[in-house]
Amino acid sequence: MTAGDTRACGRPVRTEAYLDLFQMLTGIVLVAFMWAHMVLVASINLDLGGGRVMNAIARFFEATYMAQIGGPLIGFIMLVHFVVAARKMPFRAREQKAIWRHSVNFSHTDTWLWIIQAATAFIILIMGSIHMWTVLTSLPITAAKSAGRIQGGWWFGFYLLLLPVIELHVGIGIYRIGVKWGYITRANRAQLHGFDNRLTFIMIGIGLVTLLTFLALVKA
């Protein structure tokens, strides 16, 4: 094999490594955003649904243009992350049948986690885009406006589905990043996976309480 052949073989491997690194970095940014977003929205619970804390936070983000600029930027990062990750997803029916068959035969936990993450990615791309468009095209953000949206029509069911889908995707994503990049090993896998699962359920619980608070705020 010549030096030219070696370079030709190395380029795809190097490209894949860079894409994996980029996928990890954009994933970490999105995880940090989602957890921060959950905590900030949950501020509606701090004054028992009065909305004063949440409104103050929303005014700060809008006054500093973090909402107007950061919102579309997060949407763009989400799209880029999906495109980069999608290169490994099975889109053809034959590929989907093959991975399903192998998953059933091997019954490997991490493989099932990957399937859940891939499936939730499509749901998040669609529903997350709807949520972001709705919020960013109706600024300013207020507790009363957010509560009114959740109270009206099908939005409560919409967020009731989106909440666990996002938190499952985020939780599995962090776990798989740790495994792939060597931070989670056989020695600590059970402990860290358990912690990740508990954190996921805690975030879902916070989200459910927040949804119910918004619902009660409108009815009050």
C-alpha positions in Angstrom: 0.0 0.0 0.0 1.4 3.4 -1.0 1.5 6.5 1.1 -1.3 7.9 -1.1 -3.5 4.9 -0.4 -2.8 5.3 3.3 -3.9 8.9 3.3 -7.1 8.0 1.2 -8.0 5.3 3.8 -7.3 7.7 6.7 -9.5 10.5 5.5 -12.9 8.8 6.0 -11.9 7.6 9.4 -10.6 11.0 10.4 -13.8 12.6 9.1 -16.0 10.2 11.0 -14.0 11.0 14.2 -14.5 14.8 13.7 -18.2 14.2 13.0 -18.5 12.1 16.2 -16.8 14.9 18.2 -19.1 17.5 16.7 -22.1 15.4 17.4 -21.0 15.1 21.0 -20.3 18.8 21.4 -23.7 19.9 19.9 -25.4 17.2 22.0 -23.8 18.6 25.2 -24.9 22.1 24.3 -28.5 20.9 23.8 -28.5 18.9 27.0 -27.3 21.9 29.0 -29.9 24.1 27.3 -32.7 21.6 28.0 -31.9 21.2 31.7 -31.4 25.0 32.1 -34.7 25.6 30.2 -36.5 23.1 32.5 -35.2 24.8 35.6 -36.1 28.3 34.4 -39.6 27.4 33.3 -40.1 25.6 36.6 -39.5 28.9 38.3 -43.3 29.3 38.0 -43.5 27.0 41.0 -41.4 29.2 43.3 -44.2 31.7 44.0 -46.9 29.0 43.8 -47.9 30.0 40.3 -47.9 33.7 40.8 -45.6 34.1 37.8 -43.5 36.9 39.2 -40.2 35.0 39.2 -40.8 33.5 35.8 -41.8 36.9 34.3 -38.7 38.6 35.7 -36.4 35.9 34.2 -38.2 36.2 30.8 -37.9 40.0 30.8 -34.1 39.6 31.5 -33.6 37.2 28.6 -35.6 39.4 26.2 -34.0 42.7 27.4 -30.6 41.2 26.7 -31.8 39.7 23.4 -30.8 36.2 24.6 -34.3 34.9 23.7 -34.5 36.6 20.3 -31.0 35.4 19.3 -30.5 32.4 21.5 -33.8 30.7 20.5 -33.1 30.6 16.8 -29.5 29.6 17.5 -30.6 26.6 19.6 -33.0 25.7 16.9 -30.1 25.7 14.3 -27.9 23.7 16.6 -30.7 21.2 17.1 -31.1 20.8 13.3 -27.3 20.4 12.8 -27.1 17.9 15.6 -29.9 15.8 14.0 -28.3 15.9 10.6 -24.9 14.8 11.9 -26.5 12.0 14.0 -28.8 10.9 11.2 -25.9 9.6 9.2 -26.0 6.5 11.4 -29.7 6.0 11.5 -31.4 3.3 9.5 -33.9 5.0 7.1 -34.5 2.1 4.7 -37.1 -0.5 5.7 -34.6 -3.3 5.2 -32.1 -1.7 7.5 -34.9 -1.1 10.1 -35.9 -4.7 10.0 -32.3 -5.8 10.4 -31.6 -3.7 13.4 -34.8 -4.7 15.0 -34.1 -8.4 14.5 -30.6 -8.0 15.9 -31.8 -6.1 18.9 -34.4 -8.8 19.7 -31.9 -11.6 19.2 -29.1 -10.0 21.2 -31.3 -8.3 23.8 -28.5 -5.8 24.5 -29.5 -2.9 26.8 -27.4 -0.2 25.1 -28.7 -1.2 21.7 -32.3 -0.7 22.9 -31.3 2.7 24.3 -29.9 3.7 20.9 -33.2 2.7 19.3 -35.2 4.8 21.8 -32.8 7.7 21.3 -33.2 7.5 17.5 -37.0 7.3 17.6 -37.3 10.2 20.1 -35.0 12.3 17.9 -37.6 12.4 15.1 -40.4 13.3 17.6 -38.3 16.1 19.2 -37.3 17.5 15.8 -41.0 17.9 14.8 -42.6 18.8 18.2 -39.6 20.8 19.4 -39.7 22.9 16.2 -43.4 23.5 16.7 -42.8 24.6 20.3 -40.0 26.9 19.5 -41.8 28.6 16.6 -44.9 29.1 18.7 -43.0 30.7 21.6 -40.6 32.8 19.5 -43.3 34.2 17.3 -45.4 35.3 20.2 -42.9 37.2 22.4 -42.8 38.5 25.1 -42.9 35.3 27.2 -45.1 35.6 30.3 -46.4 33.2 32.8 -50.0 34.0 31.9 -49.4 33.5 28.2 -47.6 30.2 28.7 -50.4 29.0 31.0 -53.1 30.1 28.6 -51.4 28.1 25.8 -51.2 25.0 28.0 -54.8 25.4 29.0 -56.2 25.8 25.5 -56.8 23.1 23.0 -54.4 20.2 22.6 -51.3 21.9 24.1 -51.4 20.2 27.4 -51.4 16.8 25.7 -48.7 18.1 23.4 -46.4 18.9 26.3 -47.3 15.8 28.2 -45.9 13.8 25.4 -42.9 16.1 24.6 -41.7 16.2 28.2 -40.8 12.5 28.7 -39.6 12.2 25.1 -37.1 15.0 25.5 -35.9 13.8 29.0 -35.5 10.2 27.8 -33.5 11.4 24.8 -31.3 13.7 26.9 -30.7 11.1 29.6 -29.8 8.4 27.1 -27.6 10.8 25.2 -25.5 11.8 28.2 -25.1 8.1 29.1 -24.1 7.1 25.6 -21.6 10.0 25.4 -20.0 8.8 28.6 -19.8 5.2 27.3 -18.5 6.2 23.9 -15.8 8.5 25.1 -14.6 6.4 27.9 -16.0 8.3 30.9 -18.3 5.4 31.8 -16.5 2.1 32.1 -17.4 -1.3 33.3 -16.4 -0.4 36.8 -18.7 2.6 37.2 -21.4 1.8 34.5 -24.1 0.5 36.8 -23.7 3.3 39.3 -23.6 6.1 36.7 -26.4 4.6 34.7 -28.6 4.4 37.8 -27.8 8.0 38.6 -28.6 9.0 35.0 -32.0 7.2 35.3 -32.8 8.9 38.5 -32.0 12.3 37.1 -34.2 11.7 34.1 -37.1 10.8 36.3 -36.5 13.8 38.5 -36.6 16.1 35.5 -39.8 14.5 34.2 -41.3 15.0 37.7 -40.3 18.7 37.7 -41.8 19.1 34.3 -45.1 17.4 35.3 -45.4 19.6 38.4 -44.7 22.7 36.3 -47.4 21.7 33.7 -49.9 21.2 36.5 -49.0 24.6 38.0 -49.6 26.3 34.7 -52.9 24.5 34.4 -53.9 25.6 37.8 -52.8 29.2 37.2 -55.2 29.6 34.3 -58.1 28.1 36.2 -57.5 30.2 39.2 
